[in-house]
Amino acid sequence: MDQVTPVSYPRLELLPTHEMPWEGLERLLRRIAQDVEGLRDVQLYGVRGQSQYGLDVVGTAPDGSRHGIQGKRYRTFTKLDLTKAVNKFISKRGNIPFPIARLVVAAGCLAERTEITHELYRLQDLHTDVQIELWHQRTISDKLRNRRDIVVELFSEAVADAFCLPAPLHVVAAPSPDRVTLADALLYGPAEITGAAQHLAGADNLSSTNPLSAVAELEQAAKLLAEGGFTAHATVVLDRRAALLTQADEHDKAARLQDSAFWSALEDGRHDDAETHARNPKKNANTAVSKTFSDIAAAAINIVRHPLGALPPQLEQLRTDSAELSFARLLILAAEDAAIDPSNTWRQDNLAALITQANLIEGSPSDGAVLACKLRLEVASLTGDWIGLLGKARKHQVPRDQAMLIYARNAMYHAERGESEQAEASWADAMTQACLNGQNGAAAEYVAARTFIRVRFRGPIAQNNDHQLVRSLRAQSPASTSAERFEEKAMRALLDDKPHVAVPLLRALHRAAYSAGAWVQLDRARRLLANAYGSAGESLLAVKLHVLGAQSKKAASVAKEDPNTYLDVREFLSSPAYWVAGTAYRVLAAEADLIPDNDVGFVTDSALSVLDDAAANKLQDGIYDSSVWRNAITALAALAKRLPDEHALRILEHSRPWVPREPGRHRRTDDDHVRLCAGIAFAHPVHRADAIDQLLGLLEANDSAVSRKTEHAMADLVQQHPEMVRERLARMTADGNPYAARLLLLITGQPTEEQLIAAAAAGERLRKPPTSTAHSLGIGTGAAGQALLARVLPSDERRELARHQLAHAAFPFEPGENRSEYYDAARILAHDLDDVDDLFDNAMLHAHNSTPSRGDILNNLGNHPLGMFRMTGFTVDTRAHALWLAALLARTDEQKQEVRALGYLLIGSTENADWYIAHAFQALDLADADHDLAFLASQPHWALRSLAAWIWTRSADAAASIGSLLTNDADPRVRCTFAEGASNSNNPATPDLREILLTDPCHSVRQCARQ
């Protein structure tokens, strides 16, 4: 059987360029010039009616020469046509302000006759200063055989399938029509591409004779620009429309047009444009309608421009029947702005106005239903009544975008109240509506918000794969939202150090996120705003926003920055969201010294209620720094010395189960437990025995963490109440507890045999050389603790041990952290010894030596601020530490003056150097110390100013002006030092200065002044 040969269908030989309209052929030539010939800056040369000097398209070649193309839309092309085309260019090229190196005559039809070719060669030989070429239907077709993208764009997919060769992989795919339009718009202008140009020209022609017809032309131009995706250009046309309406005495229409443009600009963050639109109605005509719109716009501008929000108390006077929708927008703006500050009562005060306006506009055309929905959302957020809104959303009685908004805002309402399950359910509904409405970006925000609330309650494990879903949804929604644009502009302003520009934009971001129910975005807005307000000195508002955002560390940091200003956050203690209440307790703990006496009982009672709920398993809490239970304990610990007696008893009952523990076990409450019991033991005699019993229980754990803290906290208590602790400390010491042994030494007159044995063992440990090498650095020596045990040894032995400590400090591989411990050990061992000149000289050598040890260098290897591994907080420069030791060893006036002189040189040498220098100067106790008063009182470090306060209260002749300066010092530690010394001061200015301290904002200062 014969095999049948398949028929081979030939491809389309030529593109139908001869059938293209002139605009199509012109566009084709532009594309060939740019994307086939590789010319840049391709432009149409003139428009119809202008002299084009034989050129239609011009462009620049890579070598910088200029090329020109003359298009010919002819059915047939002859020799004479070619001659005329070239001669026209040659005769007119003198009028062209740039040289043309190449002229292309492009005909849409075929031009292959021999006489045309002969004429082409003749013209080329005649005009050698310009390269002359002829393109025609076949030439153009050959150029586009492999350019499917251009053929699809200018002809069709069917033509491309029939004409183009199969595209190799490297060929650029044909872009979609909208992308082509945008690309062309960048080159030739949106008005030309969309067809709006002719309407704009028509408006120009009609503007003087028939302004209303000109307005119609501009409306058509705006419509074409908007449909083409050039909404910003369409907005520009609006001002011309308004001006023409005013010219035609249609003042109210012009005012409404400007009002619409005003709110559009405001929502888009174009505040300057919005202000222009706000001024125009009143400027163009002083009618009642235009004045109303201008007044409403002015109120809105005040709100969005003010960095703290300028909300008018009453807005009813701005409401008129002619501006109901505009007034509704103003109410929504004000309500959303008021939501930034949780203490702002504007929404509550204007609740009736919100309800009334929603009822008035609900049936209005245009945006009435949307605005009414937003007003009712504000009402529901205030009253908690969501039944009506949720009912409409679930019964599909509102469009999807409104249903999405209702669910999202309801979810955020529950999330802000710590109602996780309800929030998750509503966000799931919001996600569904967003996806069905094609708003994938909004859906991504709601998925992120649902994950956020889950993590708040269940920890990071609750994230699942939601982050991947968020990424996928955002990838399907490339368009940026208004909130994202606000954030981008605000970050740029912060980068340019323009907080006055950034803050209004961040407030706009907060409003946009709040309005959309985008909780994660809202959280980011709060944090950014809080940081900006904190930097600007608006501490209270910064703290409130940090509290709402669960930024407990930052909130506490802001509270500590001004140690004299009380930031009242008690309103947040009753928040059902654990992270809000927890962060508020953290703030109150940081400013415990500033809480007014009348408020202490409220704070401690609230904190104890948290502990009661936890004990009854009724507390909703999380695992993070914002935990309400942990921070309530921290607040109670900070207020331990100010607790009412009945509250002290209650907290001791709660804390008693925290004492017993397995070996090596730590509790998150340990630090606060120690502070709490120590404070109660000092300030509440009736509960002292119970508090000390718990402290001894913690000490008995013999654990390096909690027992060391307990030892430090109990040092003064042990010496003040030795009989309450002696027996248990002795028993623990016998069981080998070193913390108890050191405390017992404080109340032991004659050391026991056991204590002497422990001291001898400590001495042996103090003699051991350091173990740090070039390959292994150890941080921490325990030398100071061993020295406390060894201080009962004979003087000669202590002197020898002190020499060992200084020798150890000079070891080349010991880092500064260890050197400081050796200096402390030497200070404990030798501070009360005689014949210590050699130790003094050695200590001064250390105090003069600024060269870092090899251990310091090794400790800081790779410690770059941008490094992935960094070690911070370690001491490197220990000269001030050694100086304190030298001051305690100085026995002669000459030695004391040597220490004094070096101390002045070391002031400010490191961040903490001044603290050690202050202690060194205090140890010197120089007779002429008051000569340094003015200098010390003006130092930036509080420790040196505290030293000045100590010196002033010991001097009968110190100037009252310096005393006044110290009494009003910005740091309460300085004022407290002054108050402590004032009780024994014989300076005549003391009584008046003490009266000032009795009214100090800090409780600790007042307490010291009363003693």
Rosetta blueprint (number, residue, H / E / L):
1 M L
2 D L
3 Q L
4 V L
5 T L
6 P L
7 V L
8 S L
9 Y L
10 P L
11 R L
12 L L
13 E L
14 L L
15 L L
16 P L
17 T H
18 H H
19 E H
20 M L
21 P L
22 W H
23 E H
24 G H
25 L H
26 E H
27 R H
28 L H
29 L H
30 R H
31 R H
32 I H
33 A H
34 Q H
35 D H
36 V H
37 E L
38 G L
39 L L
40 R E
41 D E
42 V E
43 Q E
44 L E
45 Y L
46 G L
47 V L
48 R L
49 G L
50 Q L
51 S L
52 Q L
53 Y L
54 G L
55 L L
56 D L
57 V E
58 V E
59 G E
60 T E
61 A L
62 P L
63 D L
64 G L
65 S L
66 R E
67 H E
68 G E
69 I E
70 Q E
71 G E
72 K E
73 R L
74 Y L
75 R L
76 T L
77 F L
78 T L
79 K H
80 L H
81 D H
82 L H
83 T H
84 K H
85 A H
86 V H
87 N H
88 K H
89 F H
90 I H
91 S H
92 K H
93 R H
94 G H
95 N H
96 I L
97 P L
98 F L
99 P L
100 I L
101 A L
102 R E
103 L E
104 V E
105 V E
106 A E
107 A E
108 G L
109 C L
110 L L
111 A L
112 E L
113 R L
114 T H
115 E H
116 I H
117 T H
118 H H
119 E H
120 L H
121 Y H
122 R H
123 L H
124 Q H
125 D H
126 L H
127 H L
128 T L
129 D L
130 V L
131 Q E
132 I E
133 E E
134 L E
135 W E
136 H L
137 Q H
138 R H
139 T H
140 I H
141 S H
142 D H
143 K H
144 L H
145 R L
146 N L
147 R L
148 R H
149 D H
150 I H
151 V H
152 V H
153 E H
154 L H
155 F L
156 S L
157 E H
158 A H
159 V H
160 A H
161 D H
162 A H
163 F H
164 C L
165 L L
166 P L
167 A L
168 P L
169 L L
170 H L
171 V L
172 V L
173 A L
174 A L
175 P L
176 S L
177 P H
178 D H
179 R H
180 V H
181 T H
182 L H
183 A H
184 D H
185 A H
186 L H
187 L H
188 Y H
189 G L
190 P H
191 A H
192 E H
193 I H
194 T H
195 G L
196 A H
197 A H
198 Q H
199 H H
200 L H
201 A H
202 G H
203 A H
204 D H
205 N H
206 L H
207 S L
208 S L
209 T L
210 N L
211 P H
212 L H
213 S H
214 A H
215 V H
216 A H
217 E H
218 L H
219 E H
220 Q H
221 A H
222 A H
223 K H
224 L H
225 L H
226 A H
227 E H
228 G L
229 G L
230 F L
231 T H
232 A H
233 H H
234 A H
235 T H
236 V H
237 V H
238 L H
239 D H
240 R H
241 R H
242 A H
243 A H
244 L H
245 L H
246 T H
247 Q H
248 A L
249 D L
250 E L
251 H H
252 D H
253 K H
254 A H
255 A H
256 R H
257 L H
258 Q H
259 D H
260 S H
261 A H
262 F H
263 W H
264 S H
265 A H
266 L H
267 E H
268 D L
269 G L
270 R L
271 H H
272 D H
273 D H
274 A H
275 E H
276 T H
277 H H
278 A H
279 R H
280 N H
281 P H
282 K H
283 K H
284 N H
285 A L
286 N L
287 T L
288 A H
289 V H
290 S H
291 K H
292 T H
293 F H
294 S H
295 D H
296 I H
297 A H
298 A H
299 A H
300 A H
301 I H
302 N H
303 I H
304 V H
305 R H
306 H L
307 P L
308 L L
309 G L
310 A L
311 L L
312 P L
313 P L
314 Q L
315 L L
316 E H
317 Q H
318 L H
319 R L
320 T L
321 D H
322 S H
323 A H
324 E H
325 L H
326 S H
327 F H
328 A H
329 R H
330 L H
331 L H
332 I H
333 L H
334 A H
335 A H
336 E H
337 D H
338 A H
339 A L
340 I L
341 D L
342 P L
343 S L
344 N L
345 T L
346 W H
347 R H
348 Q H
349 D H
350 N L
351 L H
352 A H
353 A H
354 L H
355 I H
356 T H
357 Q H
358 A H
359 N H
360 L H
361 I H
362 E L
363 G L
364 S L
365 P L
366 S L
367 D L
368 G H
369 A H
370 V H
371 L H
372 A H
373 C H
374 K H
375 L H
376 R H
377 L H
378 E H
379 V H
380 A H
381 S H
382 L H
383 T H
384 G L
385 D L
386 W L
387 I H
388 G H
389 L H
390 L H
391 G H
392 K H
393 A H
394 R H
395 K L
396 H L
397 Q L
398 V L
399 P L
400 R H
401 D H
402 Q H
403 A H
404 M H
405 L H
406 I H
407 Y H
408 A H
409 R H
410 N H
411 A H
412 M H
413 Y H
414 H H
415 A H
416 E L
417 R L
418 G L
419 E L
420 S H
421 E H
422 Q H
423 A H
424 E H
425 A H
426 S H
427 W H
428 A H
429 D H
430 A H
431 M H
432 T H
433 Q H
434 A H
435 C H
436 L H
437 N L
438 G L
439 Q L
440 N H
441 G H
442 A H
443 A H
444 A H
445 E H
446 Y H
447 V H
448 A H
449 A H
450 R H
451 T H
452 F H
453 I H
454 R H
455 V H
456 R H
457 F H
458 R H
459 G L
460 P H
461 I H
462 A H
463 Q H
464 N L
465 N L
466 D H
467 H H
468 Q H
469 L H
470 V H
471 R H
472 S H
473 L H
474 R H
475 A H
476 Q L
477 S L
478 P L
479 A L
480 S L
481 T L
482 S H
483 A H
484 E H
485 R H
486 F H
487 E H
488 E H
489 K H
490 A H
491 M H
492 R H
493 A H
494 L H
495 L H
496 D L
497 D L
498 K L
499 P H
500 H H
501 V H
502 A H
503 V H
504 P H
505 L H
506 L H
507 R H
508 A H
509 L H
510 H H
511 R H
512 A H
513 A H
514 Y H
515 S H
516 A H
517 G L
518 A L
519 W H
520 V H
521 Q H
522 L H
523 D H
524 R H
525 A H
526 R H
527 R H
528 L H
529 L H
530 A H
531 N H
532 A H
533 Y H
534 G H
535 S H
536 A L
537 G L
538 E L
539 S H
540 L H
541 L H
542 A H
543 V H
544 K H
545 L H
546 H H
547 V H
548 L H
549 G L
550 A L
551 Q L
552 S H
553 K H
554 K H
555 A H
556 A H
557 S H
558 V H
559 A H
560 K H
561 E H
562 D L
563 P L
564 N L
565 T L
566 Y L
567 L L
568 D L
569 V L
570 R H
571 E H
572 F H
573 L L
574 S L
575 S L
576 P L
577 A L
578 Y H
579 W H
580 V H
581 A H
582 G H
583 T H
584 A H
585 Y H
586 R H
587 V H
588 L H
589 A H
590 A H
591 E L
592 A H
593 D H
594 L H
595 I L
596 P L
597 D H
598 N H
599 D H
600 V H
601 G H
602 F H
603 V H
604 T H
605 D H
606 S H
607 A H
608 L H
609 S H
610 V H
611 L H
612 D H
613 D H
614 A H
615 A H
616 A L
617 N L
618 K L
619 L L
620 Q L
621 D L
622 G L
623 I L
624 Y L
625 D L
626 S L
627 S L
628 V H
629 W H
630 R H
631 N H
632 A H
633 I H
634 T H
635 A H
636 L H
637 A H
638 A H
639 L L
640 A H
641 K H
642 R H
643 L L
644 P L
645 D H
646 E H
647 H H
648 A H
649 L H
650 R H
651 I H
652 L H
653 E H
654 H H
655 S H
656 R H
657 P H
658 W H
659 V L
660 P L
661 R L
662 E L
663 P L
664 G L
665 R L
666 H L
667 R L
668 R L
669 T L
670 D H
671 D H
672 D H
673 H H
674 V H
675 R H
676 L H
677 C H
678 A H
679 G H
680 I H
681 A H
682 F H
683 A H
684 H L
685 P H
686 V H
687 H H
688 R H
689 A H
690 D H
691 A H
692 I H
693 D H
694 Q H
695 L H
696 L H
697 G H
698 L H
699 L H
700 E H
701 A L
702 N L
703 D L
704 S L
705 A L
706 V H
707 S H
708 R H
709 K H
710 T H
711 E H
712 H H
713 A H
714 M H
715 A H
716 D H
717 L H
718 V H
719 Q H
720 Q H
721 H L
722 P H
723 E H
724 M H
725 V L
726 R H
727 E H
728 R H
729 L H
730 A H
731 R H
732 M H
733 T H
734 A H
735 D L
736 G L
737 N L
738 P H
739 Y H
740 A H
741 A H
742 R H
743 L H
744 L H
745 L H
746 L H
747 I L
748 T L
749 G L
750 Q L
751 P L
752 T L
753 E H
754 E H
755 Q H
756 L H
757 I H
758 A H
759 A H
760 A H
761 A H
762 A H
763 G H
764 E H
765 R H
766 L H
767 R H
768 K L
769 P L
770 P L
771 T L
772 S L
773 T L
774 A L
775 H L
776 S L
777 L L
778 G L
779 I L
780 G L
781 T L
782 G L
783 A H
784 A H
785 G H
786 Q H
787 A H
788 L H
789 L H
790 A H
791 R L
792 V L
793 L L
794 P L
795 S H
796 D H
797 E H
798 R H
799 R H
800 E H
801 L H
802 A H
803 R H
804 H H
805 Q H
806 L H
807 A H
808 H H
809 A H
810 A L
811 F L
812 P L
813 F L
814 E L
815 P L
816 G H
817 E H
818 N H
819 R H
820 S H
821 E H
822 Y H
823 Y H
824 D H
825 A H
826 A H
827 R H
828 I H
829 L H
830 A H
831 H L
832 D L
833 L L
834 D L
835 D L
836 V L
837 D H
838 D H
839 L H
840 F H
841 D H
842 N H
843 A H
844 M H
845 L H
846 H H
847 A H
848 H H
849 N L
850 S L
851 T L
852 P L
853 S L
854 R H
855 G H
856 D H
857 I H
858 L H
859 N H
860 N L
861 L L
862 G L
863 N L
864 H L
865 P L
866 L L
867 G L
868 M L
869 F L
870 R L
871 M L
872 T L
873 G L
874 F L
875 T L
876 V L
877 D L
878 T L
879 R H
880 A H
881 H H
882 A H
883 L H
884 W H
885 L H
886 A H
887 A H
888 L H
889 L H
890 A L
891 R L
892 T L
893 D H
894 E H
895 Q H
896 K H
897 Q H
898 E H
899 V H
900 R H
901 A H
902 L H
903 G H
904 Y H
905 L H
906 L H
907 I L
908 G L
909 S L
910 T L
911 E L
912 N L
913 A H
914 D H
915 W H
916 Y H
917 I H
918 A H
919 H H
920 A H
921 F H
922 Q H
923 A H
924 L H
925 D L
926 L L
927 A L
928 D L
929 A H
930 D H
931 H H
932 D H
933 L H
934 A H
935 F H
936 L H
937 A H
938 S L
939 Q L
940 P L
941 H L
942 W H
943 A H
944 L H
945 R H
946 S H
947 L H
948 A H
949 A H
950 W H
951 I H
952 W H
953 T H
954 R L
955 S L
956 A L
957 D L
958 A L
959 A L
960 A H
961 S H
962 I H
963 G H
964 S H
965 L H
966 L H
967 T H
968 N L
969 D L
970 A L
971 D L
972 P H
973 R H
974 V H
975 R H
976 C H
977 T H
978 F H
979 A H
980 E H
981 G H
982 A H
983 S L
984 N L
985 S L
986 N L
987 N L
988 P L
989 A L
990 T H
991 P H
992 D H
993 L H
994 R H
995 E H
996 I H
997 L H
998 L L
999 T L
1000 D L
1001 P L
1002 C L
1003 H H
1004 S H
1005 V H
1006 R H
1007 Q H
1008 C H
1009 A H
1010 R H
1011 Q L
